[in-house]
Amino acid sequence: MRLQDGAELAGLPAVEAKNVTKTFGAGPDAVVALDNVSVTIGQNEFFTLLGPSGCGKTTLLRLIAGFEMPTGGSILLEGQEVAHLPPFKRPVNTVFQSYALFPHLTVAQNIGFGLKMLGRKRAVVEDAVSQMLKLVRMEPMRNRKVHQLSGGQQQRVAIARALATRPKLLLLDEPLSALDLKLRKEMQIELKRLQHETGITFIFVTHDQEEALTMSDRIAVMSRGKILQIGTPNEIYEHPVDRFVADFIGETNFIEAEVTQRLGNKGEIRLPSGIEVARELGAQVAVGGKVTLAIRPERIDLVRPGAECQLAGKVENIVYFGTDTHFHIDLDSGGDLTVRVQNRRGHQEILKMGDAVGLRIAPEAMQVLKD
């Protein structure tokens, strides 16, 4: 059941934010929540705004919804400026952390409430409610009251209610935060399924990196009112542009290194162990300059001491996680790092604390950061 049509064929972006700023307060007490933010979100895209608390992600969502007005810049929905439009005149619905369902109404009545307020005929409302119940797989519960539902079921009702009016955009402000871990993972899959089946653009706000990687077509990583990087989950994880993004998305090891020579965009980098590796460099890095390398724990292989490797050290701690084991290594050259090994290899049985190990890292697993 796909609900999108004309604008998708026209090729217009679902949302464009152009040089948007938002300041709360004035004078010395002014707080800049968004600082010259620009982003384009396509039709039928699951787009996530990711960042820590206070980074501006919810503010941007509220500007798109119309609950806040920008201090500067413009926001376009399908090519039309909407800054002058109140929320109820925008083709947008929002699902909040608290689902705001009506406890005195049944599931079906909750889902059909928005359509009823729009003056739709009874037959139209009933047909839409039936479609939404089928979409969220809750047909047997249509006559239940909200207090008879689990948290996950309540969330599905809230989403069905938001989709029933066929918005062009569905905005989701951390709607999974109140759910337990197992249910949250199940609902991540369900939300992605709903987005795919309806064809509606979803804009999802979260501070949970795993949630963003699991669900998104693209992610915008935000910090202090700015967008630092936009890309696919693979691009964000494998090729972070700076230390903040690398550190915020998943686990990362950071190693300081020195550029010993360069030729064009490539150069030689000396690791703390004295081993040199060839990597692509940014234009701002000169010979003798220091760089930071980001290395994901799963991209490091533990090998025998003395084997060909870039770094060496001793096992300081071993933490078993079921699917994998984390080895915390004290480097002989100073510092430490973490290695993640899938348990099918059996390293947790072979290695013990205090053992000397070598660390083999493919050069392409060393991401050179710009700061």
Disulfide bonds with the S-S distance in Angstrom:
none
